[in-house]
Amino acid sequence: GSRGAISLSVGSGNGAGGTLSADDRGVKNTASFHSFLRSAAQVAQSTGQTAFKASSEKAIAPCSDLDSLTTGSWNDATQSWAPSLCLHNEAVSSQFPSCLNNKTIGFYGDSTLRNIVNEMLKLGKVDGEIKLKTWGQAPDYTLGGGKMPGDSSRGEIKMYWTPSAYHQQPAQIPSRLDRDDVAVVSIGPWDMGTYYKGVTTWYLKMNSLLAAAVQKRGGKPLFVMNIHNLYPHKCEGDDVRICQQCNTNEATLAFREALQSAVECVRSKGYTNLHLIDPFGITNNTFAMERSDGVHYDNLVTRMEMELLLAAVCLDLRHSTLNG
């Protein structure tokens, strides 16, 4: 539940890391605190490069959960993600368009989610070349979307601009949050930089934001995208300095753990229709790093993030370690 300070287990979900205490100063504590987090981040990064190598065992069965789907490596020859111990191929992903034809989905978040939604619009062939707006403005903060093609289709995608926990929130803006079949939230990088107020303050705000959103869902699923890996040395654009200073490995790990804690806290109150989706495994590697601008990824990596989301939405796959 709500806590004045949180204890964060720093790691990537694959065994790296230790335990730290984060107060309202967030990741800006002491020199030793920074030293510890740098060490944890280096271990996590190293682990991400080695633990996700393809297994020598032949993968024969489709992935049965999101943990196995996100454990693997990128195949340079095919330019595709290859899980180590299970299959995720065209036969699996070919199910996604028909799934989209039968669902209304609302997206609430930032530009990392916007890129995923753009890939989904292409997959669903929504009105040909439709693109979302870059920003959303009051009163409804919509970026756009569209209906799936076909007279018999009821599928529709719509996105709302809610990039920060401290400003417009999913449950507070005019939307279909209470009516859509599926809702997806992705918030993080803006609050690590431009709107930074510390890790604990953000945890408490995300806790209340998610509680309000999931209550409004009335039992229908609400998916939360955890922060994917960030590469500050690849930052580009007008905000390079903020991007480089605020999106460090230490900060990424701390904010990721805070978001996971917020989801766990809300779920512990009985809202088991709230689910965390973690794309860290497919973005914590050299292949993804080379296709990153520091915060976003190219269409190859972004499409795999979309397929991870659709595996949860359409195939009911979950992270057994995160949503137990």
N, C-alpha and C positions, 0 to 999 in steps of 0.2 A: 504493500500500500504506500501511501505518501510517507516520505522520509526526509529528514532535514539534511542528511548526507547519505551518499551511497557508497557501498564497497564494490569496486569494480575488479572483476577478474580479467586481466588484460591478456588477450590471445585471439587467435583466428578461428577458434573452434576445433583446432586440430592438435591441441596439447601444448601449445606454446604459452608462456606467460606465467604470471604470479598474481598477487592480490594487491590492490592499492586503494587508498581512501581519497575520494575527490570531494572537496568542499566547494563553496560557491566561486572560488577562484578557478575552478575547473582544472585545465591542464597547465595553468600558470602558477604552480606552487613553488617548490624549492628546486635548487640545483640537483639535489640527490633524486628528487622526484623525476625530473627530466632525464637524468642518467638512467634510472630504472626503466622508464618507459622506452627510451631509445634502445636499451638492451632487449626489452620484450618485443619491440617492433622489429628489430633485426632478426630475432629468432623466428618471429611469425613470418617475415618475408622469406627467410631462408627455407622454412618449412613449406611455405607455399610453392617454392620452386622445386622441391624434391618430393613432397608427399603426394603430389597429384600426377605423378608419372603413370602412364598406362601400365596396368598389370600384365604379367605374362600369361595370366589365365585368359582363356577365350570368353568374351562376354556373349552370353547367349540369350538372356532374358531381358525384357524391357525394365527400365529403372522403376523400382517400386516405391521410392520415396525421394525427397529432394536432397537428402544427404548423399545418396549414391549418385544422383544426377549431377551434383556439383563437385564430386570427387573424380578428377580425371585430368586431361591435358588437351591442349589444342594441337590438332594435326596440321602441320604446316603445308603438307601436300594437298589436302582437301580443303584447307581453310575452314575447318569445322571443329566443334567441341566433341571430344571423345571420352565419355565416362569410362572409368577403369574396369568396373565389374558388372556393367549392365549396358543395355542398348538404348540409345536415343537417336533414332534415324528418321528418314523421311516417312517411313511407315507409321511412326508415332506422331510426328508433327503434322502429317496429312490430315489428322483428325481435328486440328485446331480450327480451320475455316468453318466447318459445319457447326462446331461448338459456338463460334462467335455469331453465327446466324440465329442462334436461339437464346442469346443473353443480352441484356442491357447492362452496360458497365460504365461506372463513373470513376474517373481518375482525379485525384487531388494531390497536387505536389508541385515540383520544380522542373527545371530543364532536363534533369536526368530521366525523369519519368516522361516528360514530353517526348523525348527521343524514342523511348520504348513505345509510346502510343502511336507515334508516326510510323514505326515499323509494323505495328498491329493494323493500322489503317491500310498499309500497303498489302499486308497478308490477306486482309478481308476484301481487298479491291474496292474500297469505299470510294465511290464517285471518282474513280480514276486516280488523279494526282492531288487529291485534297491534302492540304498541309495545315497544321495547327498554327495559330498565331504565336508570336514569341512571348508576349505578355498578356495577362488578363487584367481588366480594370473593373472598378465598381460600376454597377452594383452587384453583378453576378459573377465577375471574374472568370468568365468562360474563355477558353482558348479555341474552342470549336470541337469538331468531331464529325460524325456522320452515321447514316444508317447503312447496314449491310445490304448488298444488292439482292434482288430477287423479290418477286411479289409475295412469296410465302414467308419471307424472313421477318422476324421481329427483332433481330439484333441491332443494337445501336451503341456507339461509343461516344462519350463526351468527357472533356477534360476541363478542370477548374484550376486556376492559378492560386495555389496556397503553399508557397515555398518556405514559409517560416512559421514556427509554432507561436510566435509573438504577434502575429498580425491576423489577417483573415484566416479563419479556421473552417474545416469541412462542415462541422455541425452548425455553423453560424451564418453561412452564406446561402443565398437562394440556390437550391440544387435538388437533385432527385436522390439524395443520400438515403432517404427512408424507403424509396421505391425501387431503385435499381436492383437487379439480380445480384450484382457483384460490385463492390467498391474497393478501390486500391488507394493507399496513401503512401507518399514518399516525401519525406522532409528530413533535412540534415545539413547539407553543405552551406546554405546561407546562414544558418545559426552557428556554424563553426567559424564564420568569418565576419561578414557584414553586420550581423545582428548578434554577435557573440555576447553572452551574459554568464558564461560558465557552464560546466557540465551538469552540476546538480540542479541549477535553475532550469536548465533545458529538460532534464529528466522529469522534474515535477510538472513542467508545462506540457510535455508530451504525454505524461500520465493522464492529466485531466483532458487533454485534447482527444486522446484515444478513447477514454471512458465516455465522453460525450458523444463521439462518433458511433461507437459500437452500440450504445444505448438507442440511438436513433435508428440503427439498422434493424432492430426488432428481430434479431435472431439470424438474419441473412449474413453471409460471410463478408468480413472486412479483412483485407490483406494489407500488410505493412511491409514495404520494401526496406530492408536494412541498407545502410550505406555501403556501397561497393568500394573497392580499394581505390584510393586516390594517390596520384603521383605528382607531388608539388613541384618537382624539378621539370615537369613537362608543362607547367602552367603557361597559358597564352592569353592575349587580349589585354583589355584596359586595366584589369584588376590583378595583374601579375603579382604585385607585392603582397596583397592581402591573401591571394591564393597560396603563395609559397609559404607565408608565415603561419597561416591558420590551418592548412590541410596537411599537416605533418603526419607521419605514421603514428606518433603518440596520440595526437588529437583524434585521428580516425578511429583508433582502437578504443579510446575512452568513450567517444560518442556512440560508437556501435554498441558497446556494452551497456551504455545508459539506455539506448533504445530497446535492446533486448530485455533489460530489467523492467522497463515501463510496460512492455507487452506482457511479460510474465505477471506483473502486479495486477493488471486489469483482468487477465485470464483467471487469476486466483480468486476473483470476486464472482466467478460463474459465467463470464463472457467467453465461452469456449469457441464462439464463432469468430474470434479475433486470431489471426494467424500471421506469423512472421515468415518472410521469404528472404533468404540470405544469398546474394549473388557473389559473395567474397571469393569463393573458390574459383569461379570462372574468370575473375578479374585480377587475381593475385598471381600473376605470372608474366614472363617476358613478352609473350605474344600480345596480351592485352595492353601491357605498358607501352609497347611500340605503337599502339593504335589509340592512345589517349592524349587529350589535350591538358591533362592534369586532373580534370573532373569528369569529362564526358568521354565516350568511346565512339569508334567508327561504327558503321552499320553492321559489320560482322559480329562484333562483341555485343552490341546493343540488341541485335536480333536474338542472340542466345539468351540474354537477360529476359527478353520478351517470351522466349520459349519456356524459360524457367517459370515465369509467371503463369503462362498458359497451362503448364503441367499441373500447377496448383488449382487453377480455375476450372480446367476442363477434365483433368484426369484425377482430381482429388488427391494429388500427391502432397505430402507434408514433410517438414523436417521433424523427424522423430525426436531429435535431441533438443529442439527448440520449442515444440508445441505439445509436449507430453502432458 
